[in-house]
Amino acid sequence: MKNRTILLGASIAAGLLFAIIGSNSVINAAEHNETSTAQGQGNMTMGEDAERPSWVVKLNKKFMDYKDGVFKVRVGAGGHIAPVTAFFPSHAEIKVGETVAFYNPTHVSEPHTVTFIMDSSTYADFAAPFVIEGNATFTPAVPNSNAEAIVMPGEGGKNVIVAINNRSLSPLVIDSNGNATYLQPNANYTMTGTEKHVNSGWLWPKGLAPPGFPPIDSFDVKFSEAGTYNYICVVHPWMTGDVVVK
């Protein structure tokens, strides 16, 4: 029963989190000209037709930008009608020593990650339960906001809080020995092929990160060893891609 309670709390936290993200998306969409073209989207039909998911997917499937040893990948697409949860292109073929540059061109504040998981035990959910030591209390950082932490009874009489997982939210590398190192936002990382886990952190469209979230909008990975490198978005796990290095 306790495990079910914790999982239920995580589900509630996830729902609340996406409600926050959704409200920020609506606000940001209102603040931006809805007839403008997206960053890097190229020329599109003006108005709502340019936001139709079918049109956005069709246009982005044609996207290819690979020159001077840099292969660009769009992490998501779309806008206020429906953000598109896919990588464009989802398959990249490059040479050893070249770079894949990931960026989020979505119109609204929809987050994604680029996460390479070589060891399945290092998968990081974006919300997780944590045991609270002592009689801690939690006060909203924003005064008078309609916010309250999820606190539940746990084992041994201790309480459990559900919180955003920093190992999902922030740029992170876990090496072959299991050591975790956080990277700077908008990192440039060189992949050696020995890592267990490499994460971009939550990528937001440039200038659209909600208040309090790291303003990450890009992640560049240089590949120093040949091989096939698979990645996903941990926020939308059906988003998958791969990099083949020859």
C-alpha positions as CSV (number, residue, x, y, z in Angstrom):
1,M,0.0,0.0,0.0
2,K,2.8,2.4,0.8
3,N,4.5,1.8,-2.6
4,R,1.1,2.5,-4.3
5,T,0.8,5.7,-2.3
6,I,4.2,6.9,-3.3
7,L,3.5,6.0,-7.0
8,L,0.2,7.8,-6.8
9,G,1.9,10.8,-5.3
10,A,4.5,10.8,-8.2
11,S,1.6,10.7,-10.7
12,I,-0.1,13.6,-9.0
13,A,3.2,15.6,-9.0
14,A,3.6,14.8,-12.7
15,G,0.1,16.1,-13.4
16,L,0.7,19.2,-11.5
17,L,4.0,19.8,-13.1
18,F,2.6,19.5,-16.6
19,A,-0.3,21.8,-15.6
20,I,2.3,24.4,-14.6
21,I,4.1,23.9,-17.9
22,G,0.9,24.1,-19.8
23,S,-0.1,27.4,-18.2
24,N,3.3,28.9,-18.9
25,S,2.9,27.7,-22.5
26,V,-0.4,29.6,-22.9
27,I,1.1,32.7,-21.3
28,N,4.1,32.6,-23.6
29,A,2.0,31.9,-26.6
30,A,0.0,35.0,-25.9
31,E,3.1,37.1,-25.5
32,H,4.5,36.0,-28.8
33,N,3.2,36.8,-32.3
34,E,1.4,33.6,-33.3
35,T,1.9,34.4,-37.0
36,S,5.7,34.6,-36.7
37,T,7.9,31.7,-37.9
38,A,9.6,29.5,-35.4
39,Q,13.3,29.7,-34.7
40,G,15.0,27.7,-37.4
41,Q,11.6,26.5,-38.9
42,G,12.2,28.1,-42.3
43,N,9.4,29.7,-44.3
44,M,5.9,28.6,-43.4
45,T,2.3,29.5,-44.2
46,M,1.2,32.4,-42.0
47,G,-1.5,32.0,-39.4
48,E,-2.9,28.9,-37.7
49,D,-2.2,26.7,-40.7
50,A,1.4,27.0,-39.8
51,E,0.7,25.5,-36.4
52,R,-1.3,22.5,-37.6
53,P,0.6,19.4,-36.3
54,S,0.3,17.6,-39.7
55,W,1.8,20.6,-41.5
56,V,4.5,21.0,-38.8
57,V,5.5,17.3,-39.0
58,K,5.5,17.4,-42.8
59,L,7.8,20.5,-42.9
60,N,10.1,19.3,-40.2
61,K,10.6,15.8,-41.8
62,K,12.3,17.7,-44.7
63,F,14.7,19.4,-42.3
64,M,18.4,18.6,-42.8
65,D,21.3,20.8,-41.7
66,Y,24.7,19.1,-41.8
67,K,27.7,21.1,-42.7
68,D,31.2,21.8,-41.4
69,G,31.1,18.8,-39.1
70,V,28.0,19.8,-37.3
71,F,24.7,17.9,-37.6
72,K,21.7,19.8,-36.2
73,V,18.7,18.1,-34.6
74,R,15.5,19.8,-33.7
75,V,14.2,18.6,-30.4
76,G,10.4,19.0,-30.8
77,A,8.5,21.4,-32.9
78,G,5.1,23.1,-33.3
79,G,3.3,25.7,-31.2
80,H,0.1,26.7,-29.4
81,I,-2.2,24.3,-31.2
82,A,-0.2,21.2,-30.4
83,P,3.6,20.9,-29.7
84,V,5.1,18.0,-31.8
85,T,7.0,15.5,-29.7
86,A,9.6,14.1,-32.0
87,F,13.2,14.6,-33.0
88,F,13.9,16.0,-36.5
89,P,15.7,14.1,-37.9
90,S,15.6,11.2,-35.5
91,H,18.6,9.5,-37.3
92,A,22.0,11.1,-37.7
93,E,25.0,9.7,-39.4
94,I,28.3,11.5,-38.8
95,K,32.1,10.9,-38.7
96,V,34.3,10.5,-35.6
97,G,35.1,13.8,-34.2
98,E,32.0,15.6,-35.5
99,T,29.2,17.1,-33.4
100,V,25.4,16.8,-33.1
101,A,23.8,20.1,-32.0
102,F,20.5,19.6,-30.4
103,Y,18.1,22.6,-29.9
104,N,14.4,23.2,-29.1
105,P,12.6,25.3,-31.8
106,T,9.0,25.0,-30.3
107,H,6.9,28.1,-30.1
108,V,5.7,27.5,-26.6
109,S,7.4,26.4,-23.4
110,E,7.3,22.7,-24.0
111,P,10.4,20.9,-22.5
112,H,12.3,18.0,-23.9
113,T,15.5,16.2,-23.1
114,V,18.2,14.5,-25.1
115,T,19.2,11.5,-22.8
116,F,21.6,8.7,-23.7
117,I,21.1,5.8,-21.4
118,M,23.7,3.1,-21.8
119,D,22.9,1.5,-18.5
120,S,19.2,1.0,-17.9
121,S,19.6,1.3,-14.1
122,T,20.5,5.0,-14.6
123,Y,17.1,5.9,-16.0
124,A,15.9,9.1,-14.2
125,D,12.2,9.9,-13.8
126,F,11.5,13.6,-13.8
127,A,9.6,13.3,-10.5
128,A,10.7,11.1,-7.6
129,P,9.8,10.4,-3.9
130,F,12.4,11.4,-1.3
131,V,12.5,10.6,2.4
132,I,12.4,13.7,4.7
133,E,14.8,13.6,7.7
134,G,13.5,15.4,10.7
135,N,10.4,17.6,11.0
136,A,10.9,19.7,7.9
137,T,8.2,22.1,6.7
138,F,7.8,23.4,3.2
139,T,6.8,27.0,2.4
140,P,6.0,28.2,-1.1
141,A,8.8,30.3,-2.5
142,V,6.3,32.6,-4.2
143,P,4.3,34.3,-1.4
144,N,0.5,33.9,-1.5
145,S,0.7,31.4,-4.3
146,N,-1.8,28.5,-4.5
147,A,0.9,25.9,-3.9
148,E,1.5,23.1,-1.4
149,A,4.1,20.3,-1.3
150,I,3.0,16.7,-1.6
151,V,4.0,15.1,1.7
152,M,3.0,11.5,2.6
153,P,3.8,9.0,5.3
154,G,6.7,6.7,4.6
155,E,8.4,3.7,6.2
156,G,9.8,3.9,9.7
157,G,7.6,6.9,10.6
158,K,9.4,9.2,8.2
159,N,7.6,11.4,5.7
160,V,8.1,11.3,1.9
161,I,8.0,14.2,-0.4
162,V,7.6,14.1,-4.2
163,A,9.9,16.5,-6.0
164,I,11.4,17.1,-9.4
165,N,14.5,15.0,-10.0
166,N,17.6,17.1,-10.6
167,R,19.2,14.2,-12.5
168,S,16.5,14.6,-15.1
169,L,16.2,18.4,-15.0
170,S,19.9,19.3,-15.2
171,P,22.7,18.4,-17.6
172,L,24.4,15.4,-16.2
173,V,27.0,12.7,-17.0
174,I,27.4,9.4,-15.2
175,D,30.7,7.8,-16.0
176,S,31.7,4.1,-16.2
177,N,32.3,4.0,-12.4
178,G,28.9,5.4,-11.6
179,N,30.2,8.9,-10.6
180,A,27.7,11.7,-11.5
181,T,29.0,15.1,-12.8
182,Y,26.7,18.0,-13.5
183,L,27.4,20.1,-16.6
184,Q,26.9,23.8,-17.2
185,P,23.6,24.7,-19.0
186,N,23.8,24.7,-22.8
187,A,26.8,22.3,-22.4
188,N,29.3,21.2,-25.1
189,Y,30.1,17.6,-24.2
190,T,32.5,15.1,-25.8
191,M,31.1,11.6,-25.7
192,T,33.7,8.8,-25.2
193,G,31.4,5.9,-25.4
194,T,32.3,4.7,-21.9
195,E,29.5,6.6,-20.1
196,K,26.5,5.0,-18.5
197,H,24.3,8.1,-18.8
198,V,24.5,11.5,-20.6
199,N,21.6,14.0,-20.2
200,S,21.1,17.4,-21.7
201,G,18.8,18.6,-19.0
202,W,15.4,20.0,-19.9
203,L,15.7,21.9,-23.2
204,W,13.3,24.8,-23.5
205,P,12.8,27.0,-26.5
206,K,15.2,30.0,-26.3
207,G,13.8,32.6,-23.9
208,L,10.8,30.4,-22.9
209,A,12.1,28.6,-19.8
210,P,9.6,29.1,-16.9
211,P,10.8,31.2,-13.9
212,G,13.0,29.1,-11.7
213,F,14.0,26.6,-14.3
214,P,17.5,26.5,-15.8
215,P,17.4,28.4,-19.1
216,I,18.7,25.5,-21.2
217,D,18.0,25.6,-24.9
218,S,20.8,23.7,-26.6
219,F,23.1,20.7,-26.1
220,D,26.1,19.9,-28.3
221,V,27.7,16.5,-28.3
222,K,31.0,15.7,-30.0
223,F,31.5,12.0,-30.6
224,S,35.1,10.8,-30.3
225,E,34.4,7.0,-30.9
226,A,32.6,5.1,-33.6
227,G,29.4,3.3,-32.7
228,T,25.6,3.7,-32.5
229,Y,24.3,6.0,-29.8
230,N,20.6,5.8,-28.9
231,Y,18.8,8.5,-27.0
232,I,15.3,9.4,-25.8
233,C,13.4,12.3,-24.2
234,V,12.7,11.4,-20.6
235,V,9.8,13.9,-20.5
236,H,8.2,12.2,-23.5
237,P,9.8,8.6,-23.6
238,W,8.2,7.8,-27.0
239,M,10.6,10.4,-28.5
240,T,13.6,8.4,-29.7
241,G,16.6,9.0,-31.9
242,D,20.0,7.7,-32.7
243,V,23.4,8.9,-33.8
244,V,25.6,6.6,-36.0
245,V,29.3,7.5,-35.8
246,K,31.6,6.0,-38.5
